[in-house]
Amino acid sequence: MSTLLEQALLRYDGLPVAERFHVHARAFSAPLSAMVARTPMGVVADIGCGHGLLSTLLALEGPGRTVHGVDPDPRKVAWARRALAGQPNVRIEEGTVEETLDRGAPGRFDAAVVCDVLYLLPEEKWAGFLSTVRGLLKPGGRLLLKEVEGDGSWKHRKALAQEWVMVSLLGRTKASGGMALKPRAEMTRDLEHAGFSVREVVDLGQGYTTPHVLYVAEPSVP
Ligand SMILES: C[S@@+](CC[C@H](N)C(=O)[O-])C[C@H]1O[C@@H](n2cnc3c(N)ncnc32)[C@H](O)[C@@H]1O
């Protein structure tokens, strides 16, 4: 395990065992360090930050970053705030991406990370969600969108079953009405329709039992 991940997990030591377990499971099942490595310094929005593990990694790795985590689930916001107490370059807020924009944040962020959030929304809301994220970014800002790819593989079917357990059975993940995992060509088209130029599609599934894919995109120049 990398020192950075170890340091980040230490932050969660004081949380109840179920929350600690959730965060540790997340650390080992999602390629968060690969996302951190591609995230620029500056002001970064972590949309749907959950327990805030990615926000923690971004803040610890880059004292030059200011991280704004936002999530609509008040329970997760409370755990994230507790874990990040005293860390000067992070702020965690309860809310949605639209509320972040309404709070006076248009064009303010150097980067936005959206890690395993989009699939929880109904598909008809994806375009609006992505356009709002684009509105948060400065010209030349970077979107890092991590999704599980709907590639028809056994990993894809396992991921769907796992999410059903987390959302519907255990209620540990708050969905907003969706559970769609798309092939990368479709996801790339969705990003382009929402006004992004996709710079890189990175396969991050190797070594994981989930088909992780990272889309690195920038607002298109009109
Ligand atoms: C699978 S968790 C991922 C958490 C975190 N991004 C990570 O990678 O560890 C999905 C998160 O998306 C949040 N979420 C659900 N609907 C959302 C929405 N409409 N806007 C922003 N976040 C949302 C959930 O509350 C949950 O914390």
The ligand as a Tripos MOL2 file, in Angstrom:
@<TRIPOS>MOLECULE
LIG
   27    29     1     0     0
SMALL
NO_CHARGES

@<TRIPOS>ATOM
      1 C1        -20.1400    5.1390   -4.8870 C.3       1 LIG1
      2 S1        -20.1200    6.6080   -3.9530 S.3       1 LIG1
      3 C2        -18.5740    7.2990   -4.4680 C.3       1 LIG1
      4 C3        -18.0160    8.2260   -3.4420 C.3       1 LIG1
      5 C4        -16.6730    8.8580   -3.8090 C.3       1 LIG1
      6 N1        -16.7640    9.6370   -5.0140 N.3       1 LIG1
      7 C5        -15.6140    7.8130   -3.9560 C.2       1 LIG1
      8 O1        -15.1500    7.5910   -5.0700 O.co2     1 LIG1
      9 O2        -15.2410    7.1970   -2.9550 O.co2     1 LIG1
     10 C6        -21.2910    7.6170   -4.8330 C.3       1 LIG1
     11 C7        -21.5880    8.9460   -4.1410 C.3       1 LIG1
     12 O3        -22.4020    9.7480   -5.0180 O.3       1 LIG1
     13 C8        -23.2790   10.4890   -4.2140 C.3       1 LIG1
     14 N2        -24.4100   10.9640   -5.0320 N.ar      1 LIG1
     15 C9        -25.5600   10.3360   -5.3370 C.ar      1 LIG1
     16 N3        -26.3440   11.1310   -6.0830 N.ar      1 LIG1
     17 C10       -25.6360   12.2890   -6.2790 C.ar      1 LIG1
     18 C11       -25.8940   13.5220   -6.9540 C.ar      1 LIG1
     19 N4        -27.0450   13.7440   -7.5760 N.pl3     1 LIG1
     20 N5        -24.9460   14.5020   -6.9370 N.ar      1 LIG1
     21 C12       -23.7740   14.3050   -6.2960 C.ar      1 LIG1
     22 N6        -23.4900   13.1710   -5.6140 N.ar      1 LIG1
     23 C13       -24.4010   12.1750   -5.6200 C.ar      1 LIG1
     24 C14       -23.6880    9.5080   -3.1220 C.3       1 LIG1
     25 O4        -24.1960   10.1870   -1.9770 O.3       1 LIG1
     26 C15       -22.3740    8.7860   -2.8440 C.3       1 LIG1
     27 O5        -21.6590    9.3540   -1.7850 O.3       1 LIG1
@<TRIPOS>BOND
     1     1     2 1
     2     2     3 1
     3     2    10 1
     4     3     4 1
     5     4     5 1
     6     5     6 1
     7     5     7 1
     8     7     8 2
     9     7     9 1
    10    10    11 1
    11    11    12 1
    12    11    26 1
    13    12    13 1
    14    13    14 1
    15    13    24 1
    16    14    15 ar
    17    14    23 ar
    18    15    16 ar
    19    16    17 ar
    20    17    18 ar
    21    17    23 ar
    22    18    19 1
    23    18    20 ar
    24    20    21 ar
    25    21    22 ar
    26    22    23 ar
    27    24    25 1
    28    24    26 1
    29    26    27 1
@<TRIPOS>SUBSTRUCTURE
     1 LIG1         1 GROUP 0 **** ****
